[in-house]
Amino acid sequence: MEGDRIEIRPADERDRRPLAHLFAAVAEERDGIAAEPPIDVEKRAANWDLDRTLVALAAGEVVGLVFVIESGFGFGEIGMMVARDWRGRGVGSALVAAAIGWGRESGLHKLTLSVFPHNEAAIRLYRKFGFAEEGRREKQIRRANGELWDLIEMGLQL
Ligand SMILES: CC(C)(COP(=O)(O)OP(=O)(O)OC[C@H]1O[C@@H](n2cnc3c(N)ncnc32)[C@H](O)[C@@H]1OP(=O)(O)O)[C@@H](O)C(=O)NCCC(=O)NCCS
């Protein structure tokens, strides 16, 4: 929706529970991310790696997150999600742009990510920012129902 004000900032202590709740809600969808229910929200909130996370806020509420895990070898791996009601309004784009900026400022030479082949919204989002498909891991992720899902690996040189 035009006019939605989205703020992106580094995560801090007050975000722990909202981050964990967002993660649990997206896991409940059993579609875009590898994690599936049950998610221990209290534990995830307590252990959330705030230093590697950026949050997207709308009217003060956490509506999206991206984390960048530095490898120690110059590349960082990203993961992200946007609250279902907020998708398609540019929140994901704002988060990817911020992650790319954060990666450059941190001296990383590359960002990588893994995405399920059926996740067209995510793949289009990443392509829009120049991420290229670098390979496919077959039957990589075992789902709770026993299905084995492929992963597409994508990367962006910074
Ligand atoms: C993938 C995800 C993060 C995208 O977030 P978003 O806020 O909807 O993204 P945006 O609104 O910024 O849209 C970004 C681009 O994605 C594409 N896109 C968004 N929604 C789409 C849809 N339903 N179908 C196809 N493409 C879509 C478009 O190319 C769009 O760019 P454009 O608006 O300039 O054309 C979000 O759908 C999500 O959280 N999904 C569940 C969790 C997940 O899959 N995380 C990624 C794991 S790899």
The ligand as an ORCA input file, in Angstrom:
! r2SCAN-3c Opt
* xyz 0 1
  C       9.786    -13.427      0.461
  C       9.281    -12.264      1.299
  C      10.341    -11.922      2.342
  C       9.059    -11.040      0.377
  O       8.718     -9.944      1.207
  P       7.718     -8.782      0.674
  O       7.654     -7.737      1.733
  O       6.445     -9.374      0.228
  O       8.543     -8.244     -0.575
  P       8.263     -6.923     -1.434
  O       6.878     -6.423     -1.181
  O       9.378     -5.977     -1.191
  O       8.342     -7.488     -2.900
  C       9.603     -7.733     -3.433
  C       9.512     -8.393     -4.786
  O       9.105     -9.730     -4.614
  C       8.283    -10.101     -5.698
  N       7.034    -10.517     -5.115
  C       6.455    -10.118     -3.971
  N       5.326    -10.791     -3.732
  C       5.190    -11.633     -4.767
  C       4.227    -12.618     -5.102
  N       3.163    -12.863     -4.314
  N       4.413    -13.316     -6.247
  C       5.465    -13.086     -7.043
  N       6.433    -12.174     -6.757
  C       6.268    -11.454     -5.646
  C       8.167     -8.928     -6.620
  O       9.147     -9.054     -7.621
  C       8.509     -7.776     -5.709
  O       9.148     -6.741     -6.360
  P       8.308     -5.538     -7.028
  O       7.224     -5.165     -6.075
  O       9.312     -4.463     -7.238
  O       7.817     -6.139     -8.291
  C       7.922    -12.607      1.976
  O       7.047    -13.093      0.991
  C       8.009    -13.606      3.102
  O       8.335    -13.274      4.241
  N       7.707    -14.903      2.818
  C       7.702    -15.947      3.857
  C       9.092    -16.218      4.404
  C      10.080    -16.467      3.309
  O       9.774    -17.098      2.313
  N      11.300    -15.957      3.508
  C      12.363    -16.105      2.525
  C      13.035    -17.399      2.705
  S      14.356    -17.630      1.510
*
